[in-house]
């Protein structure tokens, strides 16, 4: 067994695993951010619609 190849495989595996973890973690944050922004947008649109209907009365 070549110890140099083993250590190289371990380091490459750790690097790929870390990169995959960061990618998955980032995606979850973006999903939550999109949901939060969509909720704020819907609330703002509801407020505008309420204001518009109160003006029309």
C-alpha positions as CSV (number, residue, x, y, z in Angstrom):
1,X,0.0,0.0,0.0
2,X,1.2,3.4,-0.9
3,X,0.6,5.8,2.1
4,X,0.9,8.8,-0.1
5,X,-2.0,7.7,-2.3
6,X,-4.1,6.9,0.7
7,X,-3.6,10.4,2.2
8,X,-4.2,12.0,-1.2
9,X,-7.5,10.0,-1.4
10,X,-8.5,11.0,2.1
11,X,-7.8,14.7,1.5
12,X,-9.7,14.7,-1.9
13,X,-12.6,13.0,-0.3
14,X,-12.7,15.5,2.6
15,X,-12.5,18.4,0.2
16,X,-15.3,17.1,-2.0
17,X,-17.4,16.3,1.1
18,X,-16.9,19.8,2.5
19,X,-17.8,21.4,-0.8
20,X,-21.0,19.3,-1.1
21,X,-22.0,20.2,2.4
22,X,-21.5,23.9,1.8
23,X,-23.5,23.6,-1.4
24,X,-26.4,21.9,0.2
25,X,-26.3,24.2,3.2
26,X,-26.3,27.3,1.0
27,X,-29.3,26.0,-1.0
28,X,-31.3,25.7,2.2
29,X,-30.5,29.2,3.2
30,X,-31.5,30.5,-0.2
31,X,-34.8,28.6,0.0
32,X,-35.6,30.2,3.3
33,X,-34.7,33.6,2.0
34,X,-36.9,33.2,-1.0
35,X,-39.8,32.1,1.2
36,X,-39.2,35.1,3.5
37,X,-39.1,37.6,0.6
38,X,-42.2,36.1,-1.0
39,X,-44.1,36.4,2.3
40,X,-43.1,40.1,2.7
41,X,-44.1,40.7,-0.9
42,X,-47.5,39.2,-0.4
43,X,-48.1,41.2,2.7
44,X,-47.0,44.4,1.0
45,X,-49.3,43.6,-2.0
46,X,-52.2,43.0,0.5
47,X,-51.6,46.3,2.2
48,X,-51.6,48.1,-1.2
49,X,-54.8,46.4,-2.1
50,X,-56.4,47.4,1.2
51,X,-55.3,51.0,0.7
52,X,-56.7,51.0,-2.8
53,X,-60.1,49.6,-1.7
54,X,-60.3,52.1,1.2
55,X,-59.7,55.0,-1.3
56,X,-62.4,53.6,-3.7
57,X,-65.0,53.6,-0.8
